[in-house]
Amino acid sequence: MGDVFKALADPTRRTILDELTDRDGQTLFELCARLVSIHGLSSSRQAVSQHLDVLESAGLVESRREGRYKFHYINTKPLEPIVERWLRKRGRT
């Protein structure tokens, strides 16, 4: 769970997750273009790639290669223990 919190601590990584929530299955090029045009973030492709690596290590992003393209998908499974631990308990008390 610590890796998830570390990944979510950075605002750029949260924006990347927001972007994948809006439009799942994007390439690095697409993500970079949308981060600039929609969110005004001018991170380099290398920086975005490093953010994706952190998100992937935490399990929040999964990627799949198709030919020379790598598509990135959001994975919300790692968030479920957080919801169970703190949010769903409130409904049971």
ABEGO torsion letter per residue (X at the ends): XAAAAAAAABAAAAAAAAAAAABBGBBAAAAAAAAAAAAGBBBBAAAAAAAAAAAAAAGABBBBBBEABBBBBBBAAAAAAAAAAAAAAAAAX
